[in-house]
C-alpha cells in the first residue's frame, strides 16, 4: 500500500508542470574515435531551478559482459573459469552536487547507484561461486579502468539568470570505451525527491582509418588476414634489403 | 613526445614509443636467437592492457615480419637449411593440431589452465637451466684453457666429469640418441646443417615441439632452438636461420587462422610492433655474428630463466583484482 502511495506521489510530482524546466547540454555530442584517440572529456553544462540539488548520470546500453575469474589453487593463482554479468552498462558514472550521504538517499529514490545495480544484475559463474564477492571485484576492476565512478560534491551550482542555478562538470571517457550510444540523465531533487528528469544522448563512433580497419576485420576476415601477412612479409623483406645496402 | 595510437581491434589506446621499443627489443632476440619472441612479448602486451587473445594474434602477425627480415639476412649468410626447415614445419603442423585436441580434452576435464601453467614453468626452467649450465661450463673451460695454454677440450672434460654434472648426463643422452638415430631408416643428408640423419628424427621433434607450442600458445622457437642445438647437433648460425624460417611459417598460419575465425589480429598494433622488430632483428643478426657460442647460450638461458621467474612470481602472488577482461571491447 505504501508503495502505491509513493508511486502516485512520484508520478504526480514528476508530471507536475514545472515553472522552470532544467536544461542540459553535452559537448561534444559525438565522440570520434580516430587513430589518435586517447580518451575524451565530455563536458556537461546546464541550468536548474534555484532550490534544486543535482545528480547527473552517464550510462551505456546494458549488455552481457564476460570476465575471467582468478582463484587460488594450492599455492598458485590462476584463471579458473568465467563470470558473465547480464545487462550491466559498460559505462556508469554519476556526478552530484550533494555530499555522499545525501547522494546515497537520492540514488535510492531513483533506483540508481551501485547498490541498485547489484540488485538488478544477474550473475552467471562457471564454476559457481560467491556472487557478492565477484560483483565487488567487478566494481574494483571497472573503477580502476575508469568505467565506473560515483562522485558526490563534484557539481558546483552557481548563480545563473533569473530563477536558475548553472553548473558545468566534466566526465573522463576512457580510451577503451566501447563505440555505441550513451545517455546522460540530469535529475533534479527537492527534499531528496526527484522532481524532474532531463535526458540527452551522445554517441561514440569509430571514424576514418579505425573504422575501415574494424569493418574489414569483422566483415572480411580472410582478406584481412591475407593483407596482414603480405604487409608483414613485405615490411620484413624491405627492411632486410635496406640493411643489406647499408 | 607523448604520442598515443588507438588500436582499432584491441579498442584501446597505447603509447607509440612503448610499442616501438617493445618491438625492437623482441626483434633483437629474434635475430640473435632465431626465436619469435612470442613467449616474451605476448605477456608484456597483456601487461600494458591489450586483451590476451588480441595480444597473441597480433604478436603472431608481427613475428611474420621480424622472422621474414631475419630469414632474409640469414639466407644471405647461407644459414638456412631448407630441407631441415621443411621437415620441422611438417612435423610442427601435425604436432600443433594434436596439441590443440589435447587442450580441448583437458579443458573438458577442467584442468587445462593448471597443465598449461605448470608445463610452461617447468619447460622454461629446464631449457634455461640446461643451457645456462652448458654455457657456463663451456665458458669456464675456455678461460681455464687459455690461462694454462692447453687445448680447451681438456678443461671441458674436467668440468663435465664432475659428479651430477648436467652436461655429462646430456652427453649420455646424446650418445644414446645417436645410436638410435643410426638404427632408424630413411636417412638423408642435411647439407647446410652438416648432418646426416633419419628423417624421422627431426619429424618427431617437430611434432613434439609443435604440440608443446600449441599447448602453451606460443610459436615454439625457444624450444626448437635448444633442440636443434643439443639434440640435432646443428651449428649455431644454421640453427638460428632454420628456426626463423620455421617460425615464419608457423606465424603466417596462426595469423591467417586468427584473422579468419576469431577477428583478433590488430593490424595497427602489429604494424607498430613490426616497425620496431624488423629493425631490431637486423641488429640482432649482426650482434649474433660477434657473439661466441657459449656467450650466446648463457644470454638466451638468462632470458628464458627471467621469463620463468616472472611467470612463477605471477603464479604465486595474489593478483590485485580477481577478475580480468576477456576479449576486446571494440
Interface residues (C-beta under 8 A of the other chain):
Chain A: X33 X34 X35 X36 X37 X38 X39 X66 X67 X68 X69 X70 X71 X72 X73 X75 X76 X77 X78 X79 X80 X82 X83 X90 X127 X134 X137 X138 X140 X141 X144 X145 X175 X176 X177 X178 X179 X206 X209 X210 X211 X213 X214 X217 X218 X221 X222 X224 X225 X226 X227 X228 X229 X231 X232 X233 X235 X236 X237 X239 X240 X241 X243 X244
Chain B: X3 X4 X5 X6 X8 X9 X11 X12 X13 X49 X61 X62 X64 X65 X66 X67 X68 X69 X70 X71 X72 X73 X76 X110 X113 X114 X117 X252 X255 X256 X257 X258 X259 X260 X261 X263 X265 X267 X268 X270 X271 X274 X275 X278 X279 X281 X282 X314 X315 X316 X317 X318 X319 X321 X322 X323 X324 X325 X326 X327 X329 X330
